Amino acid sequence: MMICQGGNVSLWLLCGGDIVKELKEYNDYVEIVKRYLSQYGRMQGTAESMRMRAKTIREELSEGFDIAAPISKYGDQVGGGSPELNAVEAAADRRAKKAKMAAWCDAQADAIEHRLELVDHALSCLDEREQYLVRGYYFERKTWVELAMDLYLSETWARKTGGRAVKTMAAIIFGEDAVPEQMAFHFAVL
C-alpha cells in the first residue's frame, strides 16, 4: 500500500488489515522476505484452510434452513413496537454475517496466495545456484555448511550468496523502494 504525504512516498506493511509498521529501511524489506521464505509452508496451509472454511460456510448457507415467519401482531404502533429482531430477522442477520465471513476468508486466502506468488516469481528470477541455496536453507532447512558442501564451496560463500539472493528477491517483490540508493539502477538517456 502506497501512502503519499507531503511529497514523500512510503510503503506500509499490511497484516490482517492493520498497518503494522512503516517500511523505511532496506533491512525491513529483506526481513519480510526472510519471514515469507521461512513461513512459506505455513502460509500455504493457512490459505488452504481459509478456502476450506469459506467453502464450509457457503455450504451451510446453501442448505438454507428457512424459518417460517410467524404471524405477528404489532398493534397500533407504526414500527412494530419492538427493538428486538424477530426469528426471521435474526435468521437473516445470521445468514448475512456468515456470508460476510465467507467473503472475508476468501479475501484473506487471496492475500496470502498473492504473497506466495510474489515469492515464487522472485525465486524463479534467481540463477540456479541462488535458487538452490534459498530453497535449501529456507524450505529444506539445511544449514549453510551442508549447502556449501553440496556445491563444493565454502560456507562463507554460500551464506553471502544466499544473503544476496534474498536481497535480490526483496528488490523484485517490493520494487525500487526496497533497494538502497547505492544499489539502484539508474538509466540515462543520451
Secondary structure, DSSP 8 states (H G I E B T S, - for coil): -EEEETTEEEEEEEETTEEEEEE-SHHHHHHHHHHHHHTHHHHHHHHHHHHHHHHHHHHHHHH-----------TT-TT-S-SS--HHHHHHHHHHHHHHHHHHHHHHHHHHHHHHHHHHHHHHTS-HHHHHHHIIIIIS---HHHHHHHHTS-HHHHHHHHHHHHHHHHHHHHGGGGS-GGG-------
